[in-house]
């Protein structure tokens, strides 16, 4: 079977392609790659973690047995663990890399094999391609878990406490501890369940975890932080108001949110709130790094604050590369991945939650007031996205056509820019934008739009659908 790595490792349907035999093949290729490409200063050690999906613990065990069979010391988590905890452990333990068994926000029938590099972030495309190139080059070498633990080749270690300690030093935890904030966490049945209860134990904060049960079917939803999955918690929050509700995805590296009464907040709003907090309250400085599909309010904020804005392709690995270069204040993407300097060059949903709590503790104003002041200063920004079925074989021709024949205006605002380094993005003078971009290897075209009204967004998305009919 041909295994292909996507933007963040390999994902497939459990028992169809995601089998123990194929996981062992990928683990062997990973071991061969790291053996052939040792990292200066890193130990011959790998951190292996897993989420709450069906058989994730067994797939992690299989991975650990193969890595140990190839002479690597392995730190294996004994319980389901957030992806950022595994990434932090890779960096803290000076490991050559890490493997996280997770399919993140994908449907329950999927699982995945995420690769982490020595710096504590997602491996880049070149590394993933190189690992692919090692597939089936050598036979799978494996050892028995119990024997490897006895021989101290595999160590069972909970890596969450060290990550949580680092998070507490990343924020003003004293301010949070005495703030008396009421914080709700919609865990979407994912691996982040209970993390904020642990982090905020002994403080004046009241923490409510929603949908925290371990359910490999995720309560019948995909564990993705988007509004259609918030129904249960929205009903609860309407009857039990909080100051903020943070949502984490299946492996707790991405975030979404609601205000304390269950009203949906876009990831764009959360990112803008965080940039304002880091710049004004923390007096932070540095580059703002955002993926192409993220709100243009950030462009206006950076212009007002005198910050350099860097726009990357879609995928946190591109933001990670910028964070590794240094001088970054915040890195963020539309899908809810947010990364902070001085931590790990990786999206961390738990860190984002604590930073939002710090913001509320320092500001001492309701979340709705802070959002209203952002809109008053930088204008209303409304966003929408649709995923349309589109044949893979026609995608190249459509992108070429869009680059060559862009619309002259968007909602009566003249076009000022066309960006084509990842899909095609049309940008108008007033900040309105429309973007069309293919999704990985699937026959899906994503159409993104942002302008100042919901009606305008609907109009732009219709235009986007009309453009797909040009080829």
C-alpha positions in Angstrom: 0.0 0.0 0.0 1.3 3.5 -1.0 1.5 5.7 2.1 1.5 9.5 1.5 2.3 12.2 4.1 0.0 15.2 4.1 0.5 18.6 5.7 1.1 17.2 9.2 2.0 13.5 8.9 0.0 10.5 7.6 -3.7 10.0 8.2 -5.9 7.1 7.1 -9.0 5.1 8.0 -8.5 2.7 10.9 -8.4 -1.0 9.9 -8.6 0.0 6.2 -5.2 1.6 5.6 -4.3 2.6 9.2 -3.3 -0.9 10.3 -0.6 -2.2 12.7 1.4 -3.5 9.7 1.3 -0.1 8.0 2.1 1.8 11.3 5.1 -0.5 11.8 6.2 0.3 8.2 6.0 4.1 8.8 7.7 3.7 12.2 10.6 1.8 10.6 10.9 4.4 7.8 11.0 7.1 10.5 13.6 5.2 12.5 15.7 4.8 9.3 15.4 8.5 8.5 16.5 9.6 12.0 19.3 7.0 12.0 20.6 8.4 8.7 20.1 12.0 9.7 21.2 12.5 13.4 20.6 15.9 14.8 23.7 17.6 16.4 23.1 18.1 20.1 20.0 15.8 20.2 20.0 12.4 22.0 19.0 9.2 20.2 15.6 9.4 21.9 12.0 9.7 20.6 8.9 10.8 22.5 5.7 8.9 21.5 2.3 10.0 22.5 -1.3 9.3 21.6 -4.9 10.7 21.7 -8.2 9.1 22.7 -9.1 7.5 19.3 -9.9 3.9 18.9 -6.7 1.8 19.4 -4.4 4.9 19.6 -2.7 3.4 22.7 -2.0 0.2 20.8 -0.7 2.0 17.7 1.6 4.1 20.0 2.8 0.9 21.6 3.6 -0.6 18.1 5.5 2.6 17.1 7.5 2.5 20.4 8.4 -1.1 19.9 9.7 -0.5 16.4 11.7 2.6 17.4 13.2 0.7 20.3 14.0 -2.1 18.0 16.1 0.3 16.0 18.2 1.4 18.9 16.3 4.5 20.0 15.5 5.3 23.6 11.7 5.8 23.7 9.6 7.9 26.1 6.1 6.6 25.8 3.2 8.4 27.4 1.1 6.0 29.7 -2.2 7.9 29.0 -3.8 9.9 26.2 -1.8 13.2 26.0 -2.3 16.5 24.2 -0.1 17.0 21.1 1.6 20.2 22.5 2.6 18.2 25.6 4.5 15.7 23.3 6.0 18.5 21.3 7.2 20.3 24.5 8.7 17.0 25.7 10.7 16.6 22.5 12.3 20.0 23.0 12.8 19.7 26.7 14.3 16.2 26.6 16.6 17.1 23.6 15.1 14.2 21.7 15.7 13.7 18.0 12.0 13.9 17.4 8.5 12.7 18.4 5.6 10.8 17.1 2.0 11.6 18.0 -0.7 9.0 17.2 -3.7 11.3 16.4 -5.9 12.3 13.5 -6.6 15.6 15.3 -10.0 16.9 14.2 -10.8 14.3 11.6 -13.8 12.0 11.8 -13.7 9.1 14.3 -12.8 6.4 11.8 -9.5 8.1 11.0 -6.2 7.9 12.9 -2.8 9.4 12.1 0.9 9.4 12.6 2.2 13.0 13.2 5.9 13.6 13.1 7.6 16.1 15.4 11.2 17.4 14.9 13.9 18.1 17.5 12.9 21.7 17.9 9.5 20.8 19.3 7.3 21.5 16.3 5.8 19.8 13.3 8.3 18.3 10.8 8.7 20.2 7.6 7.6 19.0 4.2 11.2 18.0 3.3 11.5 15.7 6.4 8.1 14.1 5.7 9.0 13.5 2.1 12.4 12.0 3.2 10.6 9.6 5.6 8.3 8.6 2.8 11.4 7.8 0.8 12.6 5.3 3.4 9.4 3.2 3.3 10.1 -0.5 2.9 13.8 0.1 2.4 14.6 -2.1 5.4 12.6 -4.8 7.1 10.7 -3.9 10.3 12.8 -4.4 13.4 10.8 -4.5 16.6 11.1 -5.5 20.3 8.5 -6.5 22.8 7.2 -3.7 25.0 7.6 -5.4 28.4 11.1 -6.6 27.5 12.0 -3.1 26.3 10.7 -1.5 29.5 12.7 -4.0 31.6 15.8 -3.2 29.5 15.1 0.5 29.9 14.9 1.0 26.2 11.3 2.3 26.6 10.3 4.5 29.5 6.7 5.1 30.5 6.5 8.8 31.4 3.7 11.3 31.8 4.9 14.3 29.9 2.0 16.6 30.8 3.2 18.0 34.2 6.4 19.5 32.6 4.3 21.1 29.8 1.8 22.5 32.3 4.6 23.9 34.4 6.0 25.7 31.3 2.5 27.1 30.5 2.2 28.6 34.0 5.5 30.4 33.5 4.5 31.6 30.0 1.6 33.6 31.4 1.0 35.8 34.5 -0.4 32.9 36.4 -0.7 34.9 39.7 -3.1 37.3 38.0 -5.2 34.4 36.7 -5.1 32.6 40.0 -6.7 35.6 41.9 -9.1 36.7 39.1 -12.2 34.7 40.1 -12.9 34.1 36.4 -15.5 31.5 35.4 -14.0 29.5 32.6 -15.7 26.8 30.5 -13.8 24.4 28.4 -15.6 22.5 25.6 -13.2 19.5 25.1 -15.2 17.9 22.2 -14.5 14.5 23.9 -10.8 15.1 23.1 -7.6 14.6 24.9 -7.6 18.1 26.4 -10.5 17.2 28.8 -9.6 18.0 32.4 -6.4 19.9 31.6 -7.7 23.3 32.7 -9.1 21.7 35.9 -5.6 20.5 36.7 -3.9 23.8 35.7 -6.3 26.0 37.7 -6.7 23.7 40.7 -6.3 25.7 43.9 -7.0 29.1 42.2 -10.1 31.3 42.6 -11.1 30.4 39.0 -14.2 28.3 38.5 -13.6 25.7 35.7 -16.3 23.8 33.9 -15.3 21.0 31.5 -18.0 20.2 28.9 -18.1 17.0 27.0 -15.0 15.7 28.7 -15.9 12.0 28.6 -13.5 9.5 26.8 -15.6 8.6 23.8 -13.7 7.3 20.7 -16.8 8.3 18.6 -16.7 11.9 19.9 -20.4 12.0 20.7 -21.2 11.6 17.1 -19.3 14.7 15.9 -15.9 15.4 14.4 -13.7 16.9 17.2 -13.2 20.1 15.2 -13.5 23.6 16.8 -16.3 24.9 14.5 -19.7 26.2 15.5 -21.8 23.2 14.2 -20.1 21.0 16.9 -20.9 23.4 19.8 -24.7 22.7 20.2 -24.5 20.9 23.5 -22.3 23.4 25.2 -24.2 26.4 23.7 -27.3 25.2 25.4 -25.5 24.8 28.7 -23.9 28.2 28.6 -27.2 30.0 27.9 -28.4 28.6 31.2 -25.1 28.8 33.1 -23.1 31.9 32.0 -19.3 32.0 32.2 -16.7 34.6 31.3 -15.3 32.6 28.4 -15.6 29.2 26.8 -12.6 27.9 25.0 -12.9 24.9 22.6 -10.1 22.5 21.9 -10.0 20.0 19.1 -9.3 16.2 19.4 -5.6 16.5 20.2 -5.8 20.0 21.9 -3.5 21.8 19.6 -6.2 24.0 18.0 -8.8 26.3 19.5 -12.2 27.8 18.9 -14.3 29.7 21.3 -17.6 31.1 22.5 -18.4 34.0 24.8 -19.8 33.1 28.2 -23.3 32.8 27.0 -22.6 30.4 24.1 -22.3 32.9 21.2 -19.9 31.7 18.6 -16.5 33.4 18.3 -14.4 33.0 15.2 -10.8 32.0 15.6 -10.0 35.3 13.8 -11.5 37.2 16.8 -9.5 35.2 19.3 -6.3 35.8 17.4 -6.9 39.6 17.2 -7.7 39.7 20.9 -4.4 37.9 21.7 -2.4 40.2 19.4 -3.9 43.3 21.1 -3.2 41.8 24.6 0.4 40.9 23.7 1.1 44.3 22.3 -0.7 46.6 24.7 -0.8 44.7 28.0 2.4 42.7 27.8 4.3 45.4 25.8 5.4 42.7 23.5 7.1 43.4 20.1 8.1 41.3 17.1 6.7 40.0 13.8 3.0 38.9 13.5 3.0 35.7 11.4 -0.3 34.6 9.9 -1.5 32.1 7.3 -3.0 33.5 4.1 -6.5 32.6 5.1 -6.5 34.6 8.3 -8.3 37.9 8.9 -7.2 41.2 7.4 -8.0 42.9 10.8 -4.5 41.7 11.7 -3.1 43.7 8.7 -4.8 46.8 10.1 -3.6 46.1 13.6 0.0 45.6 12.6 -0.1 48.9 10.6 -1.5 50.8 13.6 1.0 49.1 16.0 4.0 49.4 13.7 4.6 45.7 13.6 5.9 43.7 10.7 3.3 41.3 9.2 4.4 38.1 7.6 1.9 36.0 5.5 2.6 32.3 4.9 1.0 29.4 3.1 -1.6 27.4 4.9 -0.3 24.9 7.4 1.3 25.6 10.8 4.7 24.2 9.6 5.2 27.4 7.6 4.5 29.5 10.7 6.8 27.2 12.7 9.6 28.0 10.2 9.2 31.7 10.9 9.1 31.2 14.6 12.4 29.3 14.4 13.9 32.3 12.7 13.0 34.4 15.8 11.6 37.8 16.6 7.9 36.6 16.4 5.2 38.1 18.7 2.5 35.7 17.6 1.9 33.0 15.0 -1.6 32.1 14.0 -3.8 30.4 11.4 -7.5 30.5 10.5 -8.1 26.9 11.6 -7.3 27.8 15.2 -3.6 27.0 15.4 -1.9 29.6 17.7 1.8 29.6 18.7 3.7 31.8 21.2 7.4 32.8 21.3 9.4 31.6 24.3 7.4 28.3 24.3 7.4 25.8 21.4 7.2 26.6 17.7 4.0 24.8 17.6 0.3 25.4 17.9 -0.9 25.0 21.5 -4.6 25.2 22.3 -4.0 25.0 26.1 -1.5 27.9 25.9 -4.0 30.0 24.0 -6.7 29.3 26.6 -4.4 30.4 29.4 -3.3 33.5 27.5 -7.0 34.5 27.0 -7.6 34.0 30.7 -4.6 36.3 31.4 -6.1 38.9 29.1 -9.4 38.8 31.0 -7.6 38.9 34.4 -5.6 42.0 33.4 -8.3 43.8 31.5 -11.1 43.2 34.0 -13.7 43.8 31.3 -16.2 41.5 29.7 -15.1 39.7 26.6 -17.9 41.3 24.6 -16.6 44.7 25.6 -13.1 43.9 24.4 -14.4 42.6 21.1 -16.6 45.7 20.6 -13.6 48.0 21.2 -11.5 46.0 18.6 -14.3 46.5 16.0 -14.7 50.2 16.9 -11.0 50.7 16.2 -10.4 48.5 13.2 -13.9 48.0 11.7 -16.2 45.0 11.4 -14.7 41.9 9.8 -17.0 39.0 8.8 -15.7 35.7 7.5 -17.0 32.6 5.8 -15.7 29.5 4.1 -17.3 26.7 2.0 -15.8 23.5 0.8 -16.8 22.6 -2.8 -16.3 19.3 -4.6 -13.9 20.0 -7.5 -12.0 17.6 -9.8 -8.3 17.3 -9.0 -7.4 17.2 -12.7 -9.0 20.6 -13.3 -7.4 22.4 -10.3 -4.2 23.5 -12.1 -6.1 25.0 -15.0 -8.5 26.9 -12.6 -5.6 28.4 -10.6 -3.8 29.5 -13.8 -7.0 31.1 -15.1 -7.7 32.9 -11.8 -4.1 34.3 -11.8 -4.4 35.4 -15.4 -8.0 36.8 -15.3 -8.7 38.2 -11.8 -11.9 40.2 -11.1 -11.4 43.9 -11.3 -13.1 44.5 -8.0 -14.7 42.8 -5.0 -18.0 44.2 -3.8 -17.2 47.5 -5.6 -13.8 47.9 -4.0 -10.9 47.9 -6.6 -8.6 44.9 -6.6 -5.1 45.8 -5.4 -3.3 42.5 -5.1 -3.4 38.8 -6.3 -1.4 36.4 -4.1 -0.7 33.0 -5.6 1.9 31.2 -3.5 -0.8 28.9 -2.0 -4.0 28.9 -4.0 -5.1 32.3 -5.4 -6.1 35.1 -3.1 -7.8 38.3 -4.4 -7.4 41.4 -2.1 -9.4 44.6 -2.6 -8.5 48.1 -1.5 -10.8 48.1 1.6 -9.4 44.8 2.9 -12.1 42.7 1.5 -10.7 39.4 0.1 -11.7 36.2 -1.6 -9.5 33.1 -1.9 -9.7 29.7 -3.6 -7.4 26.9 -2.6 -7.3 23.2 -3.1 -7.2 20.8 -0.1 -4.3 18.4 0.0 -4.9 15.3 -2.2 -8.7 15.4 -2.0 -11.0 16.7 -4.8 -12.1 19.6 -2.7 -11.8 23.3 -3.3 -11.9 25.6 -0.3 -13.4 29.0 -0.9 -12.7 31.7 1.8 -14.0 35.2 2.0 -13.9 38.2 4.4 -15.6 41.6 4.3 -17.4 43.9 6.7 -20.9 42.2 6.5 -22.3 38.7 6.6 -24.4 39.5 3.5 -21.1 40.6 1.7 -19.5 37.3 2.7 -22.3 35.3 1.2 -22.0 37.4 -2.0 -18.3 36.7 -2.2 -18.7 33.0 -1.6 -21.3 32.9 -4.5 -18.7 34.7 -6.7 -16.1 32.1 -5.6 -18.5 29.3 -6.7 -19.1 31.0 -10.1 -15.4 31.2 -10.7 -15.1 27.4 -10.3 -17.3 27.0 -13.3 -14.8 28.8 -15.6 -13.0 25.6 -16.5 
